[in-house]
Each structure stands twice: as structure tokens, then as C-alpha cells.
């Protein structure tokens, strides 16, 4: 507000239109960086490995949160911080999912749970709002998140393998009596590799006698030059950006539902100021409800996983096209559900509020 609003508006706590436009710009820039991040970090993961990619991603996240905690000094620190936090945000899906093969018995739940948890993290801003309403300053909230981000670094350095995970990997809880040692993510982590000196034979035993080697960088370059790579990269970025901007549009859609109300029509129930306050409360309540729905993103991914498992039982294990048919049927059901919900939502969005205190 200090950078864009007048001194009188700032002292009165008035949120001027220029400040609103700047917040919108921050949202747009953050969304663009968030959606383009997987292309950058996905390529980086292939070149330098998942562990060092996580080091870079975690550093950006922590630095961004630290800068955001000083937003009162300069709003531009908030812009830079949002960009840093947003850039690796979606990439944490692949930077966490790649360890799923280590846990054979829960591979599928892990693969669907990790994206759900990361997507539901959008509720952190709703949590910030609620905490701010009870007296916690926003800069303190960002500082708490910065401290909490240390979990990313602890996991990166101590619980993420710095060597390729063998393709034929058994669970960590392998039954006793099996001679081949299980793959241990902690003993193959960056910290253990850097600070613990071991004999070559001992390291091979820790890695599960793995012969897996990361391909050199020169082997990846021809694949990145292939036309399929930029085409898929552009498509993925556009479709992800389109999906994520819906979060921003929701506020405008909710506000539009109350725009046609004339407070003079409700003079028997509210004064002019009371009417405007009721409209503001209704809009805030519906925006909060929209925010609460993002908690469900943590469990929604289990629905397609359940469908795949359900349809897989219909085909014998030796049926060649069983997996293809299973995924196709699950996809058709999901697409049908999305079409129905989209049409219903589009119809509901055209509905106008009937009163300042109305939610439907």
C-alpha cells in the first residue's frame, strides 16, 4: 500500500485500486512461474539428479518465505518472495514421488497422496487470513513458514537418496533372512555420502548392490532437442496455468453475484452501510468456503486410484491389454464426472444473489 496508495489512504487503511492491481500482478507472475517450474526442474532433475534439484528448490522456497516476511519494508520483497516460492512449488510433486518405488506395498497411495497434499497447500493463505483475524501479524506467519521450511532441507540432506534408486527394489521392511540388504535412503543421502567415509564395497551393499548409474548430461541433450519435449512443455504449462487461474477467478465470480443488488431495495431491513457490510460479509464467507474446499484436494486423488484398482480386478493377470483398458475406463469415468461438474458450475455461476445476506 505504501508504494501505490496515497499517504491519506495508507493512514486510513484504504486499499486503493493500484494496490489491488499489484496484488493481481503478483498472483499472475506467481502462477506463471509455478506452472513453468516443472519444465525447468524436471530437466534439471534429469541432468543433476533429484537430490541436488531438491537442494535448489528448497533454497528458493526458504529464501522466498524469508523475503516475504519483510514485506512491510518493501512490497517488492513480497513480489520477489512469491516468485521464489512459486517457481518450485508444483515441482515438489515429482521431487517427492520419485522415492515411491522404494515402498512397493504403498507405491500407489504415495503417488496419489503426494500431489493431493501439495495441491491442498493452497489453503495456507486461508490459514494466514484466519490467524491474522485473531491477531497474528502476516509477517510473523511468513516467518513461521520460513522456519517450518527447514523440514524440506532435513529431508533433502538426510532422507533423500543421492544415488539412483534400483528399478527392482523391494520394500524397506524386507523380511529377515534375505541376504541382499534393503535400499536405505538415509544411508545413501547427501549427508551420509559427504560426511561418512565408507569402503566402496560397503557403499555398494548400502545401495542394494545397485548397478544403476545416472546417464551423463550429454545423453539427455538429444532428448531435450526433440520436438516432442517443447511441444509437451508448452502444452503442460498452458493447461496447468489455465487450471490454477480458476482459483483467482473465483473471487471475481462471487463478487459478480452481488453486483446487481441495489441497497435501496432492502431499505426496510438494512441501512445503506449495513447493506454494504452484509454484502461484504457474504462475499467473504463464500470465498472462505471456496478456500476450505481445497482441503479436499488431499483426498480426491484417491478416487482415480480406487477406480483403477476396481477395474483391474475385471481382467485376468495374463491379459495383455488389461492395464490399458483399466486406465481408459477410469479416465472415461473421471472425464464424465468433470464434464457434469463443469456444466453444473457454469450454470450456478450465472445465478445472482437475491439479498445482501443471501448465499445462494
VENKA-V392096 format. One record per pair of residues at least 6 apart in sequence whose ideal C-beta (glycine too) atoms are under 7 Angstrom apart, sorted by the first residue. I is the first residue (numbers start at 1). J is the second residue. If there is no record, write none. Layout:
I:J ; I:J
This chain:
1:10 ; 1:15 ; 1:19 ; 2:10 ; 3:75 ; 4:16 ; 4:18 ; 4:19 ; 4:22 ; 5:14 ; 5:16 ; 5:18 ; 5:19 ; 9:16 ; 22:75 ; 26:78 ; 26:79 ; 26:82 ; 27:248 ; 29:83 ; 30:82 ; 30:83 ; 30:86 ; 31:241 ; 31:244 ; 31:245 ; 32:241 ; 33:83 ; 33:86 ; 33:87 ; 34:86 ; 34:87 ; 34:89 ; 34:90 ; 34:244 ; 35:90 ; 35:237 ; 35:240 ; 35:241 ; 35:244 ; 36:237 ; 37:87 ; 37:88 ; 37:89 ; 37:90 ; 37:91 ; 38:90 ; 38:91 ; 38:94 ; 38:236 ; 39:233 ; 39:237 ; 41:53 ; 41:57 ; 41:88 ; 41:91 ; 42:94 ; 43:224 ; 44:53 ; 45:53 ; 45:94 ; 46:220 ; 47:217 ; 47:220 ; 49:214 ; 50:95 ; 50:98 ; 50:160 ; 51:156 ; 51:160 ; 51:161 ; 51:162 ; 51:190 ; 53:95 ; 54:95 ; 54:156 ; 54:160 ; 55:156 ; 57:88 ; 57:91 ; 57:92 ; 57:95 ; 58:152 ; 58:153 ; 58:156 ; 60:84 ; 60:87 ; 60:88 ; 61:85 ; 61:88 ; 61:149 ; 61:152 ; 62:146 ; 62:149 ; 63:84 ; 64:81 ; 64:82 ; 64:84 ; 64:85 ; 65:81 ; 65:85 ; 65:142 ; 65:145 ; 65:146 ; 65:149 ; 66:146 ; 67:77 ; 67:80 ; 67:81 ; 67:84 ; 68:77 ; 68:78 ; 68:81 ; 68:82 ; 68:142 ; 69:139 ; 69:142 ; 69:143 ; 69:146 ; 70:77 ; 70:139 ; 71:77 ; 71:78 ; 71:139 ; 72:139 ; 92:118 ; 93:114 ; 93:115 ; 93:118 ; 96:114 ; 97:111 ; 97:114 ; 99:165 ; 99:185 ; 100:107 ; 100:110 ; 100:111 ; 101:107 ; 101:165 ; 101:169 ; 102:165 ; 102:169 ; 102:172 ; 102:183 ; 102:185 ; 103:110 ; 103:171 ; 103:172 ; 104:170 ; 104:171 ; 105:171 ; 108:305 ; 112:301 ; 112:302 ; 112:305 ; 113:301 ; 115:301 ; 116:297 ; 116:298 ; 116:299 ; 116:300 ; 116:301 ; 117:298 ; 119:297 ; 120:294 ; 120:295 ; 120:297 ; 120:298 ; 122:247 ; 122:294 ; 123:291 ; 123:294 ; 123:295 ; 126:288 ; 126:291 ; 128:138 ; 128:141 ; 131:141 ; 132:138 ; 157:189 ; 157:190 ; 157:191 ; 158:186 ; 158:189 ; 158:191 ; 159:185 ; 159:186 ; 159:189 ; 160:185 ; 160:189 ; 161:185 ; 161:188 ; 161:189 ; 162:188 ; 162:189 ; 162:190 ; 162:193 ; 163:188 ; 163:207 ; 163:210 ; 164:210 ; 164:212 ; 164:213 ; 164:214 ; 165:183 ; 166:183 ; 166:208 ; 166:210 ; 166:212 ; 167:212 ; 169:183 ; 169:208 ; 170:182 ; 172:182 ; 174:182 ; 180:208 ; 180:209 ; 181:205 ; 181:206 ; 181:208 ; 182:208 ; 183:207 ; 183:208 ; 184:206 ; 186:192 ; 187:206 ; 188:206 ; 188:207 ; 223:229 ; 250:290 ; 251:287 ; 253:349 ; 254:283 ; 254:286 ; 254:287 ; 255:283 ; 257:351 ; 257:352 ; 257:353 ; 258:279 ; 258:282 ; 258:283 ; 258:353 ; 260:352 ; 261:279 ; 261:353 ; 261:356 ; 263:270 ; 263:272 ; 263:275 ; 263:276 ; 266:275 ; 266:355 ; 266:356 ; 270:278 ; 270:356 ; 275:356 ; 278:356 ; 278:357 ; 279:356 ; 282:356 ; 282:357 ; 282:358 ; 282:359 ; 285:359 ; 286:359 ; 304:330 ; 304:334 ; 307:330 ; 307:333 ; 308:326 ; 308:327 ; 308:330 ; 311:326 ; 311:329 ; 311:330 ; 312:322 ; 312:326 ; 315:322 ; 315:325 ; 315:326
